Amino acid sequence: MSRRTWIVGPIAWDTVIYIDEFPKSGGFAQCKNRMDRPGGTAGNVALALASSGVETGFVTYLGNDEFGSHLEKILVESEIR
């Protein structure tokens, strides 16, 4: 029996920044580390299902910029249809 599902919703490019502590109002913080990765609720679900062997279709929209191109490459490589 084949497992197949469709996901409909947004995908995004997340930038996570790590700091030692939150700055006081009007202050600033130095970034310790930065991680860029695909995100968005539907994007996360679609990528997780595809990586676990579930045949996954995904309906979303991508921007016409470098982030959209990078996300498209990730989706193609994950074999999401």
Kinemage of the C-alpha trace (Angstrom):
@kinemage 1
@onewidth
@group {chain A} dominant
@subgroup {mainchain}
@vectorlist {calphas} color= white
{ca met a 1} P 0.000 0.000 0.000
{ca ser a 2} L 1.355 3.402 -0.996
{ca arg a 3} L 1.276 6.275 1.494
{ca arg a 4} L 0.549 9.565 -0.248
{ca thr a 5} L -0.445 13.003 1.014
{ca trp a 6} L -0.748 16.606 -0.148
{ca ile a 7} L 0.265 19.628 1.897
{ca val a 8} L -1.025 23.121 1.060
{ca gly a 9} L 0.436 26.229 2.682
{ca pro a 10} L 3.447 28.488 3.085
{ca ile a 11} L 7.145 27.778 3.047
{ca ala a 12} L 9.635 30.347 4.294
{ca trp a 13} L 13.323 30.946 4.797
{ca asp a 14} L 14.112 31.146 8.516
{ca thr a 15} L 17.123 32.895 9.992
{ca val a 16} L 17.764 31.924 13.600
{ca ile a 17} L 20.142 34.134 15.565
{ca tyr a 18} L 21.657 33.049 18.866
{ca ile a 19} L 22.552 35.619 21.539
{ca asp a 20} L 23.743 35.313 25.146
{ca glu a 21} L 20.962 37.469 26.574
{ca phe a 22} L 18.164 39.739 25.431
{ca pro a 23} L 19.208 43.389 25.277
{ca lys a 24} L 17.604 45.998 27.484
{ca ser a 25} L 15.198 48.412 25.817
{ca gly a 26} L 17.193 50.592 23.413
{ca gly a 27} L 20.245 48.333 23.738
{ca phe a 28} L 21.781 45.801 21.406
{ca ala a 29} L 23.152 42.258 21.494
{ca gln a 30} L 26.044 40.599 19.702
{ca cys a 31} L 25.119 37.562 17.621
{ca lys a 32} L 26.945 34.387 18.760
{ca asn a 33} L 25.780 32.140 15.949
{ca arg a 34} L 23.407 32.220 12.999
{ca met a 35} L 21.535 29.394 11.292
{ca asp a 36} L 19.623 29.696 8.008
{ca arg a 37} L 17.148 26.958 7.107
{ca pro a 38} L 13.850 26.259 5.366
{ca gly a 39} L 10.798 26.831 7.536
{ca gly a 40} L 7.143 27.742 7.458
{ca thr a 41} L 4.491 25.490 8.927
{ca ala a 42} L 3.489 23.678 5.740
{ca gly a 43} L 7.073 23.592 4.451
{ca asn a 44} L 8.286 21.889 7.621
{ca val a 45} L 5.513 19.285 7.446
{ca ala a 46} L 6.072 18.565 3.736
{ca leu a 47} L 9.840 18.167 4.145
{ca ala a 48} L 9.413 15.930 7.215
{ca leu a 49} L 6.906 13.651 5.464
{ca ala a 50} L 9.029 13.387 2.319
{ca ser a 51} L 12.147 12.561 4.338
{ca ser a 52} L 10.266 9.768 6.147
{ca gly a 53} L 9.296 8.028 2.916
{ca val a 54} L 5.748 9.334 2.473
{ca glu a 55} L 4.970 10.307 -1.134
{ca thr a 56} L 4.300 14.021 -0.666
{ca gly a 57} L 2.782 16.649 -2.929
{ca phe a 58} L 3.160 20.286 -1.931
{ca val a 59} L 1.220 23.343 -3.103
{ca thr a 60} L 2.863 26.623 -2.122
{ca tyr a 61} L 4.233 29.807 -3.603
{ca leu a 62} L 7.861 30.916 -3.933
{ca gly a 63} L 9.286 34.375 -4.291
{ca asn a 64} L 11.219 35.359 -7.395
{ca asp a 65} L 14.451 35.984 -5.499
{ca glu a 66} L 17.474 34.102 -4.166
{ca phe a 67} L 15.506 32.674 -1.221
{ca gly a 68} L 12.783 31.364 -3.538
{ca ser a 69} L 15.421 29.754 -5.768
{ca his a 70} L 17.134 28.153 -2.789
{ca leu a 71} L 13.829 26.821 -1.414
{ca glu a 72} L 12.901 25.423 -4.836
{ca lys a 73} L 16.228 23.552 -4.974
{ca ile a 74} L 15.596 22.068 -1.512
{ca leu a 75} L 12.086 20.949 -2.518
{ca val a 76} L 13.307 19.348 -5.744
{ca glu a 77} L 16.108 17.521 -3.932
{ca ser a 78} L 13.649 16.208 -1.332
{ca glu a 79} L 11.533 14.686 -4.125
{ca ile a 80} L 8.408 16.545 -3.069
{ca arg a 81} L 6.008 16.648 -6.018
